[in-house]
């Protein structure tokens, strides 16, 4: 299993799979064929179906600035390896110099047909059950398992991740106005945060939590700098929960960073054994995983055992099984932004439920990951980030 660095990628929204990934792939190809006279980029499947709403073409054009470029859209063709396929071709006038087919598999990661593993494997286990056995045998927690197997500078990286997460919350709470795109969707984070000051008790706390999740998600929707957790579209839940715990319950920065490590491990297990791509498995693979990560993190902060943390993560994913990915107008706005806020709220509920238990339950996290993968394959393609079904048909906006 790879480093948790690949779960937490720092970059710009609105989509890790449709913006970050294609940009990275374009940069890779341009380095190989920097002297071509003209280029063609063909987008397939989900990349083509929702690419304009996700600013895929904008991300690619920025890489090829000043060069002759043609972008071809083929949403009806889904390449065998992954729904997010893209083919790059470099020409010297009419002569093909070279081509490359790549796949944006979620979270900003890019592979091609020769890729077996995206990066160097750093962990000896790939499922949570084996990790639990290791932790139990050695008297360690999940963050210590991360510390044991990652490079020493992982803590410096996670500190930078936390810094960017907090900055995205602060910007999102200050910024107001309308988000880009044809929906003319107004930002809500600032007003939710202001209204929280007039509330007390549980209502105030929940309003603050919502405002933090909205802040990050709205920054992502506007192309701001965020951290994938595990994707751009699901980047608001984990930062919201951690910032809430940091400010409301005074958990130290050190404990927050350790919770980030555990959350990253949870996301890593899903990425290894299933998917974090909405185009491949629906929104259960994005917001469901984000909720599982946030659930595990907050349960650890409150002293949960390794078994209670696993239970909390299991609920985070289980209760999102079957969730479709059907963004209205292909934008990472409706229903994506609100889902981040509700996932953050659910994470706190899962933490309480798990802490009240002894950690024993019938269905393991690994089993839910397996189920999520199978469910994702069974979901019709029109509900897997193609904007061809579900809420995406609302008011006919998907056709505009």
C-alpha positions as CSV (number, residue, x, y, z in Angstrom):
1,X,0.0,0.0,0.0
2,X,1.3,3.4,-1.0
3,X,2.1,6.5,1.1
4,X,-0.7,8.5,2.6
5,X,0.8,11.5,0.8
6,X,-1.2,10.4,-2.2
7,X,-4.4,10.7,-0.3
8,X,-3.6,14.3,0.7
9,X,-2.6,16.2,-2.5
10,X,-2.3,19.9,-2.3
11,X,-3.7,21.7,-5.3
12,X,-6.5,23.7,-6.9
13,X,-10.1,22.7,-7.4
14,X,-12.7,22.0,-8.4
15,X,-12.0,18.3,-9.1
16,X,-9.1,16.0,-8.3
17,X,-10.0,13.5,-11.0
18,X,-11.2,16.1,-13.6
19,X,-8.8,19.0,-12.9
20,X,-5.7,17.9,-11.0
21,X,-5.3,14.6,-12.7
22,X,-5.6,15.8,-16.3
23,X,-3.3,18.8,-15.5
24,X,-0.7,16.4,-14.2
25,X,-1.1,14.1,-17.2
26,X,-0.8,17.1,-19.6
27,X,2.4,18.3,-17.9
28,X,3.9,14.8,-18.2
29,X,3.1,14.5,-21.9
30,X,4.4,18.0,-22.7
31,X,7.7,17.2,-21.1
32,X,8.1,14.2,-23.5
33,X,7.1,16.1,-26.6
34,X,8.0,19.7,-26.0
35,X,9.0,20.5,-29.6
36,X,5.8,19.4,-31.4
37,X,4.0,21.9,-33.6
38,X,0.5,20.9,-32.6
39,X,-1.3,18.7,-30.1
40,X,-4.6,16.9,-29.8
41,X,-6.2,15.8,-26.5
42,X,-9.1,13.4,-26.6
43,X,-11.3,13.1,-23.4
44,X,-13.3,9.9,-22.9
45,X,-16.2,8.8,-20.7
46,X,-16.7,10.8,-17.5
47,X,-13.8,13.2,-18.3
48,X,-15.7,14.2,-21.5
49,X,-19.2,14.1,-20.0
50,X,-18.6,16.5,-17.1
51,X,-15.3,18.0,-18.2
52,X,-16.5,21.4,-19.0
53,X,-18.3,21.8,-15.7
54,X,-15.2,20.5,-13.9
55,X,-12.9,22.8,-15.9
56,X,-11.0,19.9,-17.4
57,X,-10.4,21.8,-20.7
58,X,-9.2,24.9,-18.8
59,X,-6.7,22.9,-16.8
60,X,-5.3,21.3,-20.0
61,X,-5.2,24.5,-22.0
62,X,-3.2,26.2,-19.2
63,X,-0.5,23.6,-19.6
64,X,-0.4,24.0,-23.4
65,X,-0.5,27.8,-23.3
66,X,1.0,29.3,-26.4
67,X,0.8,26.1,-28.3
68,X,-1.6,24.8,-31.0
69,X,-4.1,22.5,-29.3
70,X,-7.3,20.7,-30.2
71,X,-9.5,19.1,-27.6
72,X,-11.9,16.3,-28.7
73,X,-14.8,15.2,-26.5
74,X,-16.0,11.6,-26.6
75,X,-18.3,11.0,-23.6
76,X,-19.9,8.0,-25.3
77,X,-16.6,6.0,-25.3
78,X,-15.4,4.5,-22.0
79,X,-12.0,3.0,-22.1
80,X,-11.6,-0.4,-20.5
81,X,-9.3,0.5,-17.6
82,X,-11.1,3.5,-16.2
83,X,-14.0,5.9,-17.0
84,X,-11.6,8.9,-16.8
85,X,-9.5,8.3,-19.9
86,X,-7.5,10.8,-21.9
87,X,-5.3,10.4,-24.9
88,X,-2.6,12.9,-25.8
89,X,-1.1,13.1,-29.3
90,X,1.8,15.2,-30.5
91,X,2.2,16.1,-34.2
92,X,4.7,17.8,-36.5
93,X,2.0,19.2,-38.7
94,X,0.4,16.0,-40.0
95,X,3.0,13.5,-38.8
96,X,2.3,11.8,-35.4
97,X,5.4,12.1,-33.2
98,X,3.9,10.1,-30.3
99,X,0.8,9.5,-28.2
100,X,0.0,8.5,-24.7
101,X,-3.2,7.3,-23.0
102,X,-3.6,8.0,-19.3
103,X,-6.3,7.6,-16.7
104,X,-7.2,9.9,-13.9
105,X,-8.2,7.4,-11.2
106,X,-9.2,9.8,-8.5
107,X,-7.6,12.0,-5.9
108,X,-5.4,13.6,-8.5
109,X,-3.6,10.3,-9.3
110,X,-2.7,9.4,-12.9
111,X,-1.8,5.9,-14.3
112,X,-1.4,4.5,-17.8
113,X,-1.8,1.0,-19.3
114,X,1.7,0.0,-18.1
115,X,1.2,1.1,-14.5
116,X,0.7,-1.7,-12.0
117,X,1.0,0.4,-8.9
118,X,0.8,4.2,-8.8
119,X,3.8,4.5,-6.5
120,X,6.2,2.7,-4.3
121,X,4.5,0.5,-1.7
122,X,5.5,1.5,1.8
123,X,3.1,-0.5,3.9
124,X,3.3,-4.3,4.4
125,X,-0.5,-4.6,4.7
126,X,-3.3,-3.5,2.5
127,X,-6.4,-4.1,4.6
128,X,-7.5,-2.8,8.0
129,X,-7.9,-6.1,9.6
130,X,-4.2,-6.9,9.2
131,X,-3.3,-3.4,10.4
132,X,-5.4,-3.9,13.5
133,X,-3.7,-7.2,14.3
134,X,-0.3,-5.4,14.0
135,X,-1.4,-2.6,16.3
136,X,-2.9,-5.0,18.8
137,X,0.2,-7.2,18.9
138,X,2.5,-4.2,19.3
139,X,0.4,-2.1,21.6
140,X,0.3,0.7,19.0
141,X,-2.3,2.9,17.5
142,X,-2.9,3.6,13.8
143,X,-0.9,6.8,13.7
144,X,2.0,4.9,15.1
145,X,1.6,2.3,12.3
146,X,1.9,5.2,9.9
147,X,5.0,6.5,11.7
148,X,6.6,3.1,11.6
149,X,6.4,2.8,7.8
150,X,6.4,6.2,6.3
151,X,9.5,8.4,5.8
152,X,10.4,10.6,8.7
153,X,9.4,13.7,6.9
154,X,5.7,12.5,6.7
155,X,5.0,14.7,9.8
156,X,6.4,17.8,8.0
157,X,4.1,17.0,5.1
158,X,1.1,16.5,7.3
159,X,1.8,19.8,9.0
160,X,1.8,21.5,5.6
161,X,-1.5,19.7,4.8
162,X,-3.1,20.9,8.0
163,X,-1.8,24.5,7.2
164,X,-3.4,24.5,3.8
165,X,-6.7,23.0,5.2
166,X,-6.9,25.8,7.8
167,X,-6.2,28.4,5.2
168,X,-8.9,27.1,3.0
169,X,-11.4,27.4,5.9
170,X,-10.3,30.9,6.7
171,X,-10.6,32.1,3.1
172,X,-13.9,30.3,2.6
173,X,-15.4,32.0,5.7
174,X,-14.4,35.5,4.4
175,X,-15.2,35.1,0.7
176,X,-18.8,35.9,-0.3
177,X,-20.7,36.2,-3.6
178,X,-21.6,33.7,-6.3
179,X,-19.7,30.6,-7.3
180,X,-18.5,30.4,-10.9
181,X,-20.8,28.5,-13.4
182,X,-24.3,28.6,-14.8
183,X,-26.0,27.7,-11.5
184,X,-25.2,31.1,-10.0
185,X,-25.0,29.4,-6.6
186,X,-24.4,31.8,-3.7
187,X,-21.8,31.0,-1.1
188,X,-23.2,30.1,2.3
189,X,-20.2,29.6,4.6
190,X,-19.8,33.2,5.7
191,X,-23.5,33.7,6.6
192,X,-23.6,30.3,8.4
193,X,-20.6,31.3,10.4
194,X,-22.1,34.7,11.3
195,X,-25.4,33.2,12.3
196,X,-23.6,30.7,14.6
197,X,-22.6,33.6,16.8
198,X,-26.3,34.2,17.7
199,X,-26.9,30.6,18.6
200,X,-26.1,28.6,21.7
201,X,-25.4,25.1,22.7
202,X,-25.7,22.3,20.1
203,X,-27.2,24.5,17.4
204,X,-24.2,26.9,17.6
205,X,-21.7,24.0,17.4
206,X,-23.4,22.4,14.5
207,X,-23.7,25.7,12.6
208,X,-19.9,26.2,13.1
209,X,-19.2,22.7,11.8
210,X,-21.3,23.3,8.8
211,X,-19.7,26.6,8.0
212,X,-16.2,25.1,8.0
213,X,-17.2,22.3,5.6
214,X,-19.0,24.8,3.4
215,X,-16.0,27.1,3.4
216,X,-13.6,24.5,2.1
217,X,-16.0,23.1,-0.4
218,X,-16.9,26.5,-1.8
219,X,-13.2,27.4,-2.1
220,X,-12.8,24.1,-4.1
221,X,-15.8,25.0,-6.3
222,X,-14.2,28.3,-7.1
223,X,-10.9,26.8,-8.1
224,X,-9.2,27.7,-4.8
225,X,-6.3,25.9,-3.1
226,X,-7.3,22.9,-1.1
227,X,-6.2,19.4,0.0
228,X,-7.8,16.3,-1.4
229,X,-9.3,14.3,1.4
230,X,-9.6,12.0,-0.4
231,X,-10.7,14.0,-3.4
232,X,-11.5,17.6,-4.3
233,X,-15.2,17.1,-4.4
234,X,-15.1,15.6,-0.8
235,X,-12.4,17.9,0.5
236,X,-14.6,19.7,3.1
237,X,-15.6,17.1,5.6
238,X,-12.3,16.1,7.2
239,X,-10.9,19.7,7.6
240,X,-14.2,20.8,9.1
241,X,-14.2,18.1,11.7
242,X,-10.6,18.6,12.6
243,X,-10.8,22.4,12.8
244,X,-14.0,22.1,14.9
245,X,-12.2,19.8,17.3
246,X,-9.1,22.0,17.4
247,X,-11.1,25.2,18.1
248,X,-14.0,23.9,20.2
249,X,-12.3,21.2,22.2
250,X,-8.8,22.6,22.3
251,X,-7.1,19.5,20.8
252,X,-3.4,20.3,20.2
253,X,-1.9,20.7,16.8
254,X,0.1,17.5,17.5
255,X,-3.0,15.5,18.2
256,X,-4.7,16.9,15.0
257,X,-1.7,15.8,12.9
258,X,-1.8,12.3,14.4
259,X,-5.5,12.2,13.6
260,X,-4.7,13.2,10.0
261,X,-2.3,10.3,9.8
262,X,-5.0,7.8,10.9
263,X,-7.6,9.4,8.5
264,X,-5.1,9.1,5.7
265,X,-4.6,5.4,6.5
266,X,-8.3,4.8,6.3
267,X,-8.5,6.5,2.9
268,X,-5.5,4.6,1.7
269,X,-7.1,1.2,2.5
270,X,-10.2,2.1,0.4
271,X,-8.1,3.4,-2.5
272,X,-6.0,0.2,-2.5
273,X,-8.9,-2.2,-2.3
274,X,-11.8,-0.3,-4.1
275,X,-11.8,3.3,-5.4
276,X,-12.0,6.9,-4.4
277,X,-13.3,7.9,-7.9
278,X,-16.8,9.1,-8.4
279,X,-16.6,8.2,-12.0
280,X,-15.8,4.6,-11.1
281,X,-17.9,4.0,-8.0
282,X,-20.2,7.0,-7.5
283,X,-20.1,9.5,-4.7
284,X,-19.9,6.7,-2.0
285,X,-16.3,6.5,-3.1
286,X,-15.7,10.2,-2.4
287,X,-17.9,11.6,0.3
288,X,-18.4,8.1,1.9
289,X,-14.6,7.7,2.2
290,X,-14.3,11.3,3.4
291,X,-16.8,10.6,6.1
292,X,-15.0,7.4,7.1
293,X,-11.8,9.3,7.4
294,X,-13.3,12.1,9.5
295,X,-15.1,9.5,11.7
296,X,-11.9,7.7,12.4
297,X,-10.0,10.9,13.1
298,X,-12.4,12.3,15.6
299,X,-12.8,8.9,17.4
300,X,-9.1,8.8,17.9
301,X,-9.0,12.3,19.2
302,X,-11.4,11.4,21.9
303,X,-9.4,8.4,23.0
304,X,-11.1,5.6,21.1
305,X,-9.5,2.2,20.9
306,X,-8.2,0.8,17.6
307,X,-11.5,-1.2,17.5
308,X,-13.7,1.8,18.2
309,X,-11.9,3.8,15.5
310,X,-12.4,1.0,13.0
311,X,-16.1,0.8,14.0
312,X,-16.5,4.6,13.5
313,X,-14.8,4.4,10.1
314,X,-17.0,1.4,9.1
315,X,-20.1,3.4,9.8
316,X,-18.8,6.4,7.9
317,X,-18.6,4.3,4.7
318,X,-21.4,1.9,5.3
319,X,-24.1,4.5,5.6
320,X,-23.1,6.1,2.3
321,X,-23.3,2.8,0.3
322,X,-25.0,3.3,-3.0
323,X,-24.7,7.1,-3.0
324,X,-24.7,8.3,-6.7
325,X,-22.5,10.9,-8.3
326,X,-24.9,13.1,-10.3
327,X,-23.5,16.7,-10.3
328,X,-26.0,19.3,-11.7
329,X,-24.5,20.9,-14.8
330,X,-21.3,18.9,-14.3
331,X,-20.3,21.4,-11.6
332,X,-18.8,20.3,-8.2
333,X,-21.6,22.3,-6.4
334,X,-25.0,20.6,-6.3
335,X,-25.2,18.2,-4.4
336,X,-21.5,18.1,-3.6
337,X,-21.1,21.1,-1.3
338,X,-23.9,20.2,1.0
339,X,-22.8,16.6,1.2
340,X,-19.5,17.7,2.7
341,X,-21.4,19.5,5.5
342,X,-23.6,16.5,6.3
343,X,-20.7,14.1,6.1
344,X,-18.9,16.2,8.7
345,X,-22.0,16.1,10.9
346,X,-22.4,12.3,10.5
347,X,-18.7,11.8,11.4
348,X,-19.4,13.3,14.9
349,X,-22.4,11.0,15.2
350,X,-20.4,8.0,14.3
351,X,-17.7,9.0,16.9
352,X,-20.3,9.1,19.7
353,X,-21.9,5.9,18.7
354,X,-18.6,4.1,18.5
355,X,-17.3,5.5,21.8
356,X,-20.5,4.3,23.6
357,X,-19.8,0.8,22.3
358,X,-16.9,-1.6,23.1
359,X,-15.9,-1.6,19.5
360,X,-17.5,-4.9,18.6
361,X,-19.8,-5.1,15.6
362,X,-20.8,-7.6,12.9
363,X,-19.5,-6.1,9.6
364,X,-15.9,-5.1,9.4
365,X,-14.5,-2.0,7.6
366,X,-12.8,-4.3,5.1
367,X,-16.1,-6.0,4.2
368,X,-17.8,-2.6,3.7
369,X,-14.9,-1.6,1.4
370,X,-15.4,-4.8,-0.6
371,X,-19.2,-4.1,-0.7
372,X,-18.7,-0.5,-1.8
373,X,-16.5,-1.6,-4.8
374,X,-19.1,-4.2,-5.9
375,X,-21.9,-1.7,-5.4
376,X,-20.0,0.9,-7.5
377,X,-19.7,-1.5,-10.4
378,X,-23.4,-2.2,-10.2
379,X,-24.4,1.5,-10.3
380,X,-25.4,2.4,-13.9
381,X,-22.9,4.7,-15.6
382,X,-25.4,7.6,-15.7
383,X,-25.1,7.8,-11.9
384,X,-21.3,7.8,-11.9
385,X,-20.1,11.3,-12.6
386,X,-21.5,11.6,-16.1
387,X,-24.3,14.1,-15.4
388,X,-26.7,12.0,-17.4
389,X,-29.1,10.9,-14.6
390,X,-30.4,11.7,-11.2
391,X,-30.1,15.2,-9.9
392,X,-28.0,16.2,-12.9
393,X,-31.3,16.3,-14.9
394,X,-32.8,18.9,-12.6
395,X,-34.3,21.7,-14.7
396,X,-32.5,20.4,-17.8
397,X,-29.4,22.3,-16.6
398,X,-27.2,19.3,-17.7
399,X,-28.1,20.2,-21.3
400,X,-27.2,23.8,-21.2
